[in-house]
Amino acid sequence: MAEDLFASAARRRLDERAPLAARLRPRTLDEVVGQQHLLARGRPLRTLIESDRLTSVILWGPPGTGKTTIARLIAGATSKAFEPLSAVTAGVKEVREVVERARARLGERGRGTILFLDEVHRFNRTQQDALLPHVEEGLLVLIGATTENPFFSLTAPLLSRSTLFRLEPLDAGDLVTLVDRALTDVDRGLGGDHLDIDPDARDHLVDRAEGDARHLLTSLEVAAGLVLEDGRARITLQDAEAALALRAIRYGDDEHYDILSAFIKSIRGSDVDAGLYWLARMLEAGEDARLIARRLVILASEDVGMADPQGLLVADAAARAVEFVGLPEAQLNLAHAVVYLARAPKSNAVTTALGSARADVHERPAGAVPAHLRDAHYRSAAKLGHGDGYRYPHDDPRGWLPQEYRPPEVAGRRYFRPSGHGADTEGEVPAWVEEESSRGRAYAQESDAGTEPGPRPAEHEGDPHELE
């Protein structure tokens, strides 16, 4: 009895000394902030947890998004035994011990077992394979938590036997809710200290957390400690900066769009150093790396285009790296793409060509699809004349045959005009193309109908409606 009292007292003192993030860990599903696509009432994961019908799952998401919290809530809700392991310290030996206990438990009491394996991506292929037969036969229900892309870090057999749930970074509203909860919760938070926080200090902590609840609460706890040490009752921006050891960089809505606009214009203007400077400004201000990556992919086609088709591959690779590698390392991939695109030859021929084609779609009659180009694969198509007269280009040794590919209303209209920069050159144009173009121009009675440039692309790098 005395040992139980001492153990209870020790647990209570440990709880009191636990970090703020641990003390505020949700005790019910309703206390979880964020992940409503999984945990709102009626959503799949919540339904499985509350009905105690959970099968093997992989919880994939960035740090501080609630993977361990969800696992602990499952432990409290299930009738099964809950066995937690960390893949950082455990190996096949520990898994075998869990399997032995699970088999004995099932045989003696008919009780199932859930194995929670944190950082499951740290298990190598052999260790993952050791889990397979026990997951497959239902002896173990596996809950794997990982920050890494499971399609790269987990074996296909293990992944195919599990349901994948993706957790998203918490948004600003969720993080503000956590700050408010921490400052008002008397029992588990900082409510007993009666602290207030300036809005700019709160926003700085939220911005720097980058969707990570644990990071936010840790920073808030440090800032609160600094304030209490000075005998004050309000957390200021200076306290937040000191807690993070980072200076707050101005980055309101206006700066967001202005800096993004300057970033795009610098790369378009082939100024490598300016592009890197604006990239660094955005990253240091906590800009969403995925937004930066999307803008680079767009720029690769809009401003580099056919002058260097490799630019799109580089930009796409950087965007994929942001998802696969994540920050801070993916900053290098973004910088790589910025340098490449800024140094590449430039051509907006694709942009203006599409603009001209779209203008024709809006301004000219919508001609019918020529009969020889219509879908002819179904049984009655021939009766309708679909496909009649179509000439298959590969039947000719040259790989092309003269035929019209557009309705007469726009036949011969020329949209794409190479810029002559880099790889964006005319090349060899088949004679029949020129002949068809001449016929189309005569039909339209416009001697040079296709020479007007298409509409200038919208300034969407600075337009919030285009960006979001």
Helices and strands as residue ranges (DSSP letters): H 2-17, H 20-23, G 29-31, H 36-39, H 44-50, E 57-60, H 67-77, E 81-86, H 92-109, E 113-118, G 120-122, H 125-136, E 140-146, H 150-153, H 156-160, E 163-166, H 172-184, G 191-193, E 196-197, H 199-209, H 213-229, E 234-235, H 237-244, H 253-268, H 272-284, H 289-299, I 300-304, G 305-307, H 310-324, H 330-343, H 349-363, G 371-373, G 382-384, G 393-395, H 431-444, G 460-462, H 464-467
